[in-house]
Amino acid sequence: MTVNIPIISTALPGLCDNLPVAIYVHGLASGAAGTTINSLARKFKQYRWITTDFGENIETNVAMLNCLICQENPELIVGTSMGGLTVLYADAPNAIKVVCNPALSIADCVRHTIGLGKHNYFCERIDGIQSFELTNEMCCNYDNYIKTNTPLLGKENYAIFSAHDELLGDGASNAAQQVVSTIGYNVYIDTKGVHRMTSSTIKIISKLINKNQ
């Protein structure tokens, strides 16, 4: 089934239009116009990078990502934070999956760190929406989704965690490392990283991608 999902593409000028596709999935409170995808596109010029606005509902995000996968047949999918959580559950057996600080503890993070209530997005979004609301019901849905759904593996599977995660907390990060390792992800520690993707994280991704080419 084809669904009309507005896409931002970051193929750089002068590059071939027939490049293999890579999908980036942003984290909570961000959007397709965030800066991370541009950093990835500059580093990995062998791909045409695409993304879209993802929201606060994990089930909807996974469904949207699965639609993009069906339509674009990506070779690589990268997700950070809640985007990493989304990638874990996406059906992409032919793609390399890279999850960065996947937010398996998203409900606790919302309740105790981010806070319930209304928040502003960090960047302008395609959908024009400027704010969103986090509720306790939404947190219960996060917990239930993670409890009742099984993460899926891609062709290759990598998880990158910061040595110190200032948002999720080191305890939650360590627990997530155990979970994804058990699932079948190869775990790497970014000793210089923080929760949000940085240049040190991108260097690790580069080594992983080059290993597969």
C-alpha positions as CSV (number, residue, x, y, z in Angstrom):
1,M,0.0,0.0,0.0
2,T,1.3,3.4,-1.0
3,V,0.8,6.2,1.5
4,N,1.5,9.9,0.7
5,I,4.2,10.7,3.2
6,P,5.9,14.1,2.7
7,I,9.7,13.5,2.3
8,I,12.7,15.7,2.6
9,S,15.6,14.5,0.5
10,T,19.2,15.6,1.0
11,A,21.0,14.4,-2.0
12,L,23.8,16.9,-2.5
13,P,24.1,19.0,-5.7
14,G,26.1,17.3,-8.4
15,L,25.6,13.8,-7.2
16,C,23.9,11.0,-9.2
17,D,20.1,10.8,-8.8
18,N,20.3,7.0,-8.8
19,L,22.1,6.7,-5.5
20,P,21.0,4.0,-3.0
21,V,18.7,5.4,-0.3
22,A,19.4,5.9,3.3
23,I,16.6,6.8,5.8
24,Y,17.2,8.9,8.9
25,V,14.6,8.8,11.8
26,H,14.9,11.7,14.2
27,G,14.1,11.7,17.9
28,L,11.3,13.1,20.0
29,A,10.6,16.8,19.6
30,S,12.6,17.1,16.4
31,G,11.6,17.0,12.7
32,A,12.7,16.3,9.2
33,A,14.4,19.8,9.0
34,G,16.7,19.0,11.9
35,T,20.4,19.4,11.3
36,T,21.5,15.8,11.9
37,I,20.4,14.5,8.5
38,N,22.5,17.2,6.8
39,S,25.5,16.0,8.7
40,L,24.9,12.5,7.7
41,A,24.4,13.5,4.0
42,R,27.7,15.4,4.0
43,K,29.6,12.4,5.5
44,F,27.9,9.6,3.5
45,K,27.7,11.0,0.0
46,Q,27.2,7.5,-1.5
47,Y,23.5,7.7,-0.3
48,R,20.5,9.8,-1.1
49,W,19.3,10.6,2.4
50,I,15.6,11.0,3.1
51,T,13.4,11.6,6.1
52,T,10.1,12.9,7.2
53,D,8.3,14.3,10.3
54,F,7.8,11.6,12.9
55,G,5.5,12.2,15.9
56,E,5.1,11.1,19.5
57,N,3.1,7.9,18.8
58,I,5.5,5.0,18.5
59,E,3.0,2.7,16.7
60,T,2.3,5.4,14.1
61,N,6.1,6.1,13.7
62,V,6.8,2.4,13.0
63,A,4.0,2.3,10.5
64,M,5.2,5.4,8.7
65,L,8.8,4.0,8.6
66,N,7.6,0.7,7.2
67,C,5.7,2.6,4.4
68,L,8.9,4.5,3.5
69,I,10.9,1.2,3.5
70,C,8.4,-0.4,1.1
71,Q,8.4,2.7,-1.2
72,E,12.1,3.5,-1.1
73,N,13.9,0.1,-0.5
74,P,16.7,1.7,1.6
75,E,20.1,0.1,2.0
76,L,20.7,1.9,5.3
77,I,18.4,3.1,8.1
78,V,19.7,5.3,11.0
79,G,17.7,6.4,14.0
80,T,18.5,8.4,17.1
81,S,16.8,8.2,20.5
82,M,13.1,7.7,19.9
83,G,14.0,7.4,16.2
84,G,16.3,4.5,17.2
85,L,13.5,2.9,19.1
86,T,11.4,3.2,15.9
87,V,14.1,1.6,13.8
88,L,14.3,-1.4,16.2
89,Y,10.7,-2.3,15.3
90,A,10.8,-1.5,11.6
91,D,10.5,-4.3,9.1
92,A,13.7,-3.9,7.0
93,P,15.4,-7.3,6.5
94,N,17.4,-6.1,3.5
95,A,18.8,-2.9,5.1
96,I,21.6,-2.1,7.5
97,K,20.1,-0.8,10.8
98,V,22.0,1.6,13.0
99,V,20.3,2.8,16.2
100,C,22.0,5.5,18.3
101,N,21.0,5.7,22.0
102,P,17.6,4.0,21.3
103,A,15.1,5.2,23.9
104,L,13.8,2.0,25.3
105,S,13.2,3.9,28.5
106,I,11.2,6.6,26.8
107,A,8.3,6.4,29.2
108,D,10.4,6.9,32.3
109,C,12.4,9.7,30.5
110,V,9.2,11.6,29.7
111,R,7.8,11.2,33.2
112,H,10.9,12.1,35.1
113,T,13.2,14.1,32.8
114,I,11.4,15.7,29.9
115,G,8.2,16.2,31.7
116,L,4.5,15.7,30.9
117,G,2.6,18.6,29.3
118,K,3.1,20.8,26.2
119,H,6.5,21.2,24.6
120,N,7.8,23.1,21.5
121,Y,9.5,21.3,18.7
122,F,13.3,22.0,18.3
123,C,12.9,22.8,14.6
124,E,10.4,23.9,12.0
125,R,8.4,20.9,10.7
126,I,7.0,20.0,7.3
127,D,3.5,19.7,8.9
128,G,3.7,23.2,10.3
129,I,2.9,22.1,13.8
130,Q,5.0,24.0,16.4
131,S,4.2,22.1,19.7
132,F,3.1,18.8,21.0
133,E,1.8,17.3,24.3
134,L,3.2,14.4,26.3
135,T,0.7,12.6,28.6
136,N,0.8,9.8,31.0
137,E,-1.5,7.8,28.7
138,M,1.1,8.2,26.0
139,C,3.8,6.9,28.4
140,C,1.6,3.8,29.2
141,N,1.3,3.3,25.4
142,Y,5.1,3.4,25.1
143,D,5.6,0.8,27.8
144,N,2.8,-1.4,26.4
145,Y,4.2,-1.2,22.8
146,I,7.7,-2.2,23.9
147,K,6.3,-5.0,26.1
148,T,4.1,-6.5,23.4
149,N,6.1,-6.1,20.2
150,T,9.3,-7.9,19.1
151,P,12.2,-5.9,17.6
152,L,13.1,-7.0,14.1
153,L,16.6,-7.4,12.6
154,G,18.0,-6.0,9.4
155,K,20.7,-7.3,7.2
156,E,23.3,-5.9,9.6
157,N,22.4,-4.5,13.0
158,Y,24.4,-2.0,15.1
159,A,23.6,-0.1,18.2
160,I,25.8,2.9,19.4
161,F,25.5,4.2,22.9
162,S,27.2,7.1,24.5
163,A,29.4,6.3,27.5
164,H,27.4,8.9,29.4
165,D,23.8,9.6,28.4
166,E,22.7,12.9,30.0
167,L,19.1,12.5,28.9
168,L,18.1,8.8,29.4
169,G,20.6,8.3,32.2
170,D,23.4,5.8,32.4
171,G,21.4,3.1,34.2
172,A,18.8,3.1,31.5
173,S,21.5,3.2,28.8
174,N,23.2,0.2,30.3
175,A,19.9,-1.7,30.5
176,A,19.2,-0.9,26.8
177,Q,22.6,-2.1,25.8
178,Q,21.8,-5.5,27.3
179,V,18.4,-5.7,25.6
180,V,19.6,-4.9,22.1
181,S,22.7,-7.2,22.5
182,T,20.3,-10.0,23.4
183,I,18.2,-9.2,20.3
184,G,21.2,-9.5,18.0
185,Y,22.6,-6.0,17.7
186,N,26.3,-5.4,17.7
187,V,26.9,-2.8,20.5
188,Y,29.5,0.0,20.3
189,I,30.3,2.6,22.9
190,D,30.9,6.2,21.8
191,T,33.3,7.4,24.5
192,K,33.0,11.1,23.3
193,G,29.3,11.1,22.6
194,V,26.2,12.5,24.2
195,H,22.6,11.6,23.8
196,R,22.2,13.5,20.6
197,M,24.3,12.3,17.6
198,T,27.6,14.1,17.3
199,S,30.7,13.9,15.0
200,S,32.1,11.1,17.2
201,T,29.0,9.0,16.6
202,I,29.1,9.7,12.9
203,K,32.8,8.5,12.8
204,I,31.7,5.2,14.4
205,I,28.9,4.8,11.8
206,S,31.4,5.5,9.1
207,K,33.6,2.6,10.2
208,L,30.6,0.3,10.4
209,I,29.3,1.3,6.9
210,N,32.7,1.0,5.3
211,K,33.1,-2.4,6.7
212,N,30.0,-3.5,4.8
213,Q,31.1,-2.1,1.4
